[in-house]
Amino acid sequence: MGDRVSIQFRNGEDKSVVLFNHWGGMNFVDYAQKWAKNFQAHVMANWKHKNHSTPITRCEANTMMIQFIASLSGQSEAKDYNFGQLISHSLYLGKDEQDGDNSDNGHHIIDVRDLGKELD
């Protein structure tokens, strides 16, 4: 039993590791797509105009995944090894879409280049 799904970010040929969510369902996919679009808008508004070139401003796939996972916990960095706010036990990583169970809702690739076109 579950509502299994997996997501992955892609930017051109660059693909992230895969994030599996045992209980996530399609709501998780929708949330990740909206998060990625908002993340890109934030990057464009705050850094792109300054000509900064970093893994974040380039929206590199693995960097996007790290930022997404950090957003799920509501914190962006560990402080003093405080384990009071853990991320859901429903989440785990895999090297590709076959490295876990996404049998209920499949595997979804969020192409950040497509999202960027929407922002232009």
MDTraj code that builds the backbone (N, CA, C; nanometers):
import mdtraj as md
import numpy as np

residues = "MET GLY ASP ARG VAL SER ILE GLN PHE ARG ASN GLY GLU ASP LYS SER VAL VAL LEU PHE ASN HIS TRP GLY GLY MET ASN PHE VAL ASP TYR ALA GLN LYS TRP ALA LYS ASN PHE GLN ALA HIS VAL MET ALA ASN TRP LYS HIS LYS ASN HIS SER THR PRO ILE THR ARG CYS GLU ALA ASN THR MET MET ILE GLN PHE ILE ALA SER LEU SER GLY GLN SER GLU ALA LYS ASP TYR ASN PHE GLY GLN LEU ILE SER HIS SER LEU TYR LEU GLY LYS ASP GLU GLN ASP GLY ASP ASN SER ASP ASN GLY HIS HIS ILE ILE ASP VAL ARG ASP LEU GLY LYS GLU LEU ASP".split()
xyz = np.array([
    [0.0838, -0.1181, 0.0000],
    [0.0000, 0.0000, 0.0000],
    [0.0878, 0.1237, 0.0000],
    [0.0452, 0.2249, -0.0692],
    [0.1184, 0.3503, -0.0781],
    [0.0642, 0.4326, -0.1934],
    [0.1293, 0.5403, -0.2196],
    [0.0955, 0.6290, -0.3305],
    [0.2286, 0.6694, -0.3948],
    [0.3047, 0.5671, -0.4322],
    [0.4452, 0.5789, -0.4709],
    [0.4660, 0.6586, -0.5991],
    [0.5728, 0.7394, -0.5963],
    [0.6061, 0.8229, -0.7104],
    [0.7534, 0.8600, -0.7005],
    [0.8122, 0.8984, -0.8117],
    [0.9490, 0.9510, -0.8085],
    [0.9583, 1.0732, -0.8991],
    [1.0502, 1.1632, -0.8608],
    [1.0756, 1.2831, -0.9410],
    [1.2256, 1.2978, -0.9639],
    [1.2562, 1.3748, -1.0664],
    [1.3946, 1.4017, -1.1011],
    [1.3978, 1.5357, -1.1730],
    [1.5002, 1.6152, -1.1462],
    [1.5179, 1.7403, -1.2191],
    [1.6123, 1.7167, -1.3356],
    [1.5853, 1.7878, -1.4462],
    [1.6712, 1.7792, -1.5640],
    [1.6910, 1.9206, -1.6184],
    [1.8140, 1.9479, -1.6598],
    [1.8463, 2.0725, -1.7273],
    [1.9364, 2.0352, -1.8444],
    [1.8789, 2.0254, -1.9625],
    [1.9527, 1.9748, -2.0786],
    [1.9838, 1.8276, -2.0593],
    [2.1098, 1.7928, -2.0718],
    [2.1536, 1.6537, -2.0521],
    [2.1809, 1.6234, -1.9046],
    [2.1838, 1.7258, -1.8234],
    [2.2142, 1.7144, -1.6804],
    [2.0908, 1.6654, -1.6046],
    [2.1025, 1.5493, -1.5398],
    [1.9922, 1.4942, -1.4606],
    [2.0357, 1.4771, -1.3165],
    [1.9418, 1.4993, -1.2255],
    [1.9690, 1.4811, -1.0830],
    [1.9496, 1.3354, -1.0433],
    [1.9860, 1.3072, -0.9189],
    [1.9470, 1.1809, -0.8600],
    [1.7943, 1.1807, -0.8544],
    [1.7368, 1.0682, -0.8231],
    [1.5909, 1.0548, -0.8193],
    [1.5439, 1.0564, -0.6742],
    [1.4372, 1.1308, -0.6499],
    [1.3746, 1.1359, -0.5180],
    [1.2457, 1.0557, -0.5233],
    [1.2398, 0.9526, -0.4410],
    [1.1212, 0.8673, -0.4311],
    [1.0383, 0.9110, -0.3112],
    [0.9071, 0.9049, -0.3248],
    [0.8164, 0.9372, -0.2148],
    [0.7109, 0.8280, -0.2068],
    [0.7177, 0.7484, -0.1007],
    [0.6275, 0.6345, -0.0843],
    [0.4813, 0.6771, -0.0742],
    [0.4553, 0.7883, -0.0080],
    [0.3179, 0.8350, 0.0132],
    [0.2866, 0.9639, -0.0627],
    [0.3720, 1.0061, -0.1535],
    [0.3589, 1.1382, -0.2152],
    [0.2484, 1.1551, -0.3170],
    [0.2291, 1.0564, -0.4027],
    [0.1270, 1.0664, -0.5063],
    [0.1516, 1.1812, -0.6031],
    [0.0518, 1.2082, -0.6842],
    [0.0623, 1.3134, -0.7849],
    [0.0652, 1.4519, -0.7225],
    [0.0145, 1.4667, -0.6015],
    [0.0249, 1.5963, -0.5332],
    [0.1708, 1.6349, -0.5121],
    [0.2557, 1.5355, -0.4848],
    [0.3987, 1.5609, -0.4669],
    [0.4618, 1.6091, -0.5973],
    [0.4231, 1.5490, -0.7082],
    [0.4741, 1.5901, -0.8391],
    [0.4311, 1.7338, -0.8681],
    [0.3035, 1.7628, -0.8459],
    [0.2525, 1.8989, -0.8676],
    [0.3264, 1.9995, -0.7807],
    [0.3482, 1.9633, -0.6540],
    [0.4200, 2.0515, -0.5631],
    [0.5628, 2.0764, -0.6131],
    [0.6314, 1.9713, -0.6558],
    [0.7694, 1.9846, -0.7035],
    [0.7761, 2.0724, -0.8280],
    [0.6810, 2.0572, -0.9183],
    [0.6793, 2.1405, -1.0389],
    [0.6578, 2.2874, -1.0036],
    [0.5648, 2.3138, -0.9149],
    [0.5392, 2.4523, -0.8725],
    [0.6595, 2.5084, -0.7973],
    [0.7195, 2.4254, -0.7111],
    [0.8382, 2.4697, -0.6376],
    [0.9483, 2.5084, -0.7357],
    [0.9750, 2.4240, -0.8364],
    [1.0821, 2.4501, -0.9327],
    [1.0563, 2.5793, -1.0096],
    [0.9337, 2.6013, -1.0501],
    [0.8994, 2.7246, -1.1220],
    [0.9220, 2.8461, -1.0318],
    [0.8781, 2.8396, -0.9067],
    [0.8980, 2.9496, -0.8127],
    [1.0457, 2.9691, -0.7788],
    [1.1199, 2.8601, -0.7692],
    [1.2628, 2.8685, -0.7425],
    [1.3334, 2.9431, -0.8556],
    [1.3015, 2.9061, -0.9783],
    [1.3629, 2.9736, -1.0916],
    [1.3263, 3.1218, -1.0944],
    [1.2020, 3.1543, -1.0654],
    [1.1608, 3.2949, -1.0624],
    [1.2394, 3.3708, -0.9560],
    [1.2594, 3.3077, -0.8418],
    [1.3372, 3.3679, -0.7335],
    [1.4817, 3.3913, -0.7776],
    [1.5403, 3.2921, -0.8411],
    [1.6780, 3.3050, -0.8894],
    [1.6871, 3.4170, -0.9926],
    [1.5940, 3.4196, -1.0860],
    [1.5954, 3.5228, -1.1904],
    [1.5827, 3.6619, -1.1286],
    [1.4965, 3.6757, -1.0298],
    [1.4720, 3.8068, -0.9689],
    [1.5877, 3.8538, -0.8821],
    [1.6613, 3.7608, -0.8230],
    [1.7612, 3.7997, -0.7244],
    [1.9066, 3.7885, -0.7677],
    [1.9370, 3.7028, -0.8656],
    [2.0772, 3.6822, -0.8988],
    [2.1109, 3.6943, -1.0461],
    [2.0244, 3.6554, -1.1339],
    [2.0574, 3.6520, -1.2765],
    [2.0988, 3.7889, -1.3283],
    [2.0305, 3.8936, -1.2864],
    [2.0613, 4.0274, -1.3361],
    [2.1982, 4.0768, -1.2899],
    [2.2545, 4.0118, -1.1894],
    [2.3869, 4.0486, -1.1393],
    [2.4975, 3.9696, -1.2087],
    [2.4597, 3.8899, -1.3070],
    [2.5536, 3.8077, -1.3831],
    [2.6327, 3.7099, -1.2964],
    [2.5712, 3.6630, -1.1897],
    [2.6344, 3.5594, -1.1089],
    [2.6176, 3.4262, -1.1814],
    [2.7215, 3.3478, -1.1846],
    [2.7136, 3.2152, -1.2438],
    [2.7566, 3.1146, -1.1385],
    [2.6580, 3.0503, -1.0800],
    [2.6810, 2.9487, -0.9785],
    [2.5943, 2.8279, -1.0124],
    [2.6151, 2.7148, -0.9452],
    [2.5264, 2.6011, -0.9689],
    [2.3788, 2.6347, -0.9441],
    [2.3533, 2.7274, -0.8534],
    [2.2145, 2.7675, -0.8275],
    [2.1601, 2.8507, -0.9433],
    [2.2334, 2.9518, -0.9861],
    [2.1818, 3.0378, -1.0930],
    [2.1732, 2.9637, -1.2263],
    [2.2568, 2.8618, -1.2438],
    [2.2495, 2.7795, -1.3648],
    [2.1419, 2.6716, -1.3524],
    [2.0802, 2.6617, -1.2365],
    [1.9775, 2.5598, -1.2093],
    [2.0268, 2.4198, -1.2450],
    [2.1497, 2.3892, -1.1990],
    [2.2031, 2.2552, -1.2217],
    [2.1139, 2.1535, -1.1512],
    [2.0917, 2.0418, -1.2159],
    [1.9913, 1.9448, -1.1719],
    [2.0130, 1.8948, -1.0289],
    [2.1342, 1.8495, -0.9946],
    [2.1576, 1.7993, -0.8586],
    [2.1462, 1.9107, -0.7545],
    [2.1857, 2.0324, -0.7924],
    [2.1718, 2.1457, -0.7014],
    [2.0243, 2.1769, -0.6778],
    [1.9445, 2.1690, -0.7829],
    [1.7996, 2.1881, -0.7681],
    [1.7426, 2.0844, -0.6709],
    [1.7875, 1.9595, -0.6839],
    [1.7360, 1.8547, -0.5954],
    [1.7717, 1.8836, -0.4502],
    [1.8940, 1.9262, -0.4253],
    [1.9355, 1.9589, -0.2883],
    [1.8495, 2.0724, -0.2331],
    [1.8298, 2.1774, -0.3128],
    [1.7490, 2.2909, -0.2682],
    [1.6045, 2.2483, -0.2435],
    [1.5524, 2.1603, -0.3286],
    [1.4155, 2.1106, -0.3112],
    [1.4028, 2.0309, -0.1817],
    [1.4960, 1.9392, -0.1585],
    [1.4910, 1.8585, -0.0363],
    [1.5025, 1.9484, 0.0868],
    [1.5929, 2.0466, 0.0808],
    [1.6070, 2.1408, 0.1929],
    [1.4763, 2.2148, 0.2185],
    [1.4057, 2.2494, 0.1122],
    [1.2788, 2.3221, 0.1291],
    [1.1724, 2.2362, 0.1966],
    [1.1823, 2.1053, 0.1818],
    [1.0836, 2.0163, 0.2428],
    [1.0947, 2.0127, 0.3944],
    [1.2134, 2.0446, 0.4459],
    [1.2319, 2.0427, 0.5908],
    [1.2076, 2.1786, 0.6524],
    [1.1978, 2.2817, 0.5695],
    [1.1766, 2.4153, 0.6209],
    [1.3032, 2.4810, 0.6719],
    [1.4175, 2.4176, 0.6473],
    [1.5448, 2.4778, 0.6875],
    [1.6470, 2.4515, 0.5795],
    [1.7419, 2.5404, 0.5646],
    [1.8375, 2.5271, 0.4559],
    [1.9738, 2.4770, 0.5011],
    [1.9974, 2.4699, 0.6311],
    [2.1249, 2.4156, 0.6774],
    [2.1083, 2.3572, 0.8177],
    [2.1901, 2.2574, 0.8484],
    [2.1866, 2.1962, 0.9815],
    [2.2500, 2.2918, 1.0822],
    [2.1913, 2.3006, 1.1970],
    [2.2459, 2.3865, 1.3027],
    [2.2655, 2.3021, 1.4278],
    [2.3884, 2.2901, 1.4696],
    [2.4218, 2.2205, 1.5943],
    [2.3617, 2.0811, 1.6026],
    [2.3520, 2.0134, 1.4906],
    [2.2992, 1.8761, 1.4884],
    [2.1663, 1.8643, 1.5600],
    [2.0782, 1.9592, 1.5373],
    [1.9443, 1.9562, 1.5952],
    [1.8590, 1.8608, 1.5124],
    [1.8190, 1.7500, 1.5717],
    [1.7407, 1.6498, 1.5009],
    [1.5917, 1.6626, 1.5296],
    [1.5498, 1.7785, 1.5786],
    [1.4093, 1.7994, 1.6122],
    [1.3192, 1.8097, 1.4912],
    [1.3709, 1.8530, 1.3772],
    [1.2886, 1.8692, 1.2585],
    [1.3429, 1.7796, 1.1481],
    [1.2892, 1.6606, 1.1380],
    [1.3351, 1.5648, 1.0384],
    [1.2451, 1.5677, 0.9159],
    [1.2993, 1.5280, 0.8025],
    [1.2219, 1.5160, 0.6799],
    [1.1474, 1.3829, 0.6835],
    [1.0371, 1.3746, 0.6159],
    [0.9492, 1.2579, 0.6159],
    [1.0228, 1.1261, 0.5909],
    [0.9798, 1.0227, 0.6607],
    [1.0332, 0.8877, 0.6394],
    [0.9877, 0.8308, 0.5051],
    [0.8974, 0.8980, 0.4374],
    [0.8437, 0.8533, 0.3100],
    [0.9392, 0.8790, 0.1933],
    [1.0432, 0.9601, 0.2156],
    [1.1345, 1.0011, 0.1089],
    [1.2651, 0.9221, 0.1114],
    [1.3168, 0.8917, -0.0081],
    [1.4497, 0.8325, -0.0198],
    [1.5025, 0.8587, -0.1603],
    [1.6340, 0.8507, -0.1748],
    [1.7008, 0.8794, -0.3008],
    [1.7419, 0.7521, -0.3739],
    [1.7514, 0.7637, -0.5046],
    [1.8018, 0.6554, -0.5878],
    [1.8834, 0.7117, -0.7021],
    [1.9678, 0.6280, -0.7602],
    [2.0543, 0.6753, -0.8695],
    [1.9758, 0.6973, -0.9983],
    [1.8665, 0.6221, -1.0174],
    [1.7804, 0.6383, -1.1347],
    [1.6399, 0.5913, -1.0986],
    [1.5479, 0.5991, -1.1937],
    [1.4070, 0.5682, -1.1644],
    [1.3802, 0.4216, -1.1343],
    [1.4756, 0.3331, -1.1632],
    [1.4588, 0.1916, -1.1298],
    [1.5159, 0.1564, -0.9928],
    [1.5736, 0.2529, -0.9247],
    [1.6434, 0.2280, -0.7982],
    [1.5508, 0.2375, -0.6766],
    [1.4214, 0.2391, -0.6996],
    [1.3230, 0.2465, -0.5918],
    [1.1867, 0.2102, -0.6472],
    [1.0837, 0.2361, -0.5694],
    [0.9476, 0.1970, -0.6069],
    [0.8649, 0.3207, -0.6415],
    [0.8249, 0.3306, -0.7671],
    [0.7341, 0.4364, -0.8115],
    [0.6151, 0.3744, -0.8846],
    [0.5774, 0.2552, -0.8396],
    [0.4818, 0.1724, -0.9126],
    [0.3397, 0.2274, -0.9170],
    [0.3024, 0.3166, -0.8276],
    [0.1650, 0.3681, -0.8296],
    [0.1462, 0.4829, -0.9279],
    [0.2414, 0.5750, -0.9323],
    [0.2249, 0.6973, -1.0126],
    [0.3380, 0.7226, -1.1114],
    [0.4366, 0.6342, -1.1166],
    [0.5430, 0.6456, -1.2144],
    [0.6520, 0.7448, -1.1774],
    [0.7361, 0.7698, -1.2760],
    [0.8516, 0.8583, -1.2632],
    [0.8254, 0.9850, -1.3422],
    [0.8574, 1.1003, -1.2835],
    [0.8304, 1.2292, -1.3473],
    [0.9578, 1.3125, -1.3503],
    [0.9920, 1.3597, -1.4694],
    [1.1094, 1.4443, -1.4879],
    [1.0629, 1.5886, -1.5007],
    [1.1180, 1.6732, -1.4169],
    [1.0866, 1.8157, -1.4203],
    [1.1989, 1.8841, -1.4955],
    [1.1696, 1.9254, -1.6169],
    [1.2702, 1.9870, -1.7032],
    [1.2747, 2.1360, -1.6744],
    [1.3819, 2.1824, -1.6125],
    [1.3902, 2.3224, -1.5714],
    [1.4058, 2.4157, -1.6908],
    [1.4531, 2.3673, -1.8038],
    [1.4596, 2.4517, -1.9237],
    [1.3198, 2.4883, -1.9707],
    [1.2264, 2.3944, -1.9627],
    [1.0881, 2.4243, -1.9994],
    [1.0278, 2.5266, -1.9052],
    [1.0598, 2.5176, -1.7769],
    [1.0075, 2.6143, -1.6809],
    [1.0619, 2.7525, -1.7085],
    [1.1894, 2.7622, -1.7465],
    [1.2510, 2.8910, -1.7765],
    [1.1839, 2.9617, -1.8923],
    [1.1347, 2.8842, -1.9908],
    [1.0653, 2.9439, -2.1049],
    [0.9374, 3.0128, -2.0604],
    [0.8733, 2.9550, -1.9580],
    [0.7506, 3.0146, -1.9060],
    [0.7792, 3.1478, -1.8368],
    [0.9023, 3.1658, -1.7878],
    [0.9367, 3.2861, -1.7144],
    [0.9757, 3.4014, -1.8057],
    [1.0093, 3.3716, -1.9315],
    [1.0525, 3.4772, -2.0249],
    [0.9385, 3.5693, -2.0641],
])
top = md.Topology()
chain = top.add_chain()
for i, resn in enumerate(residues, 1):
    res = top.add_residue(resn, chain, resSeq=i)
    for name in ("N", "CA", "C"):
        top.add_atom(name, md.element.get_by_symbol(name[0]), res)
traj = md.Trajectory(xyz[None], top)
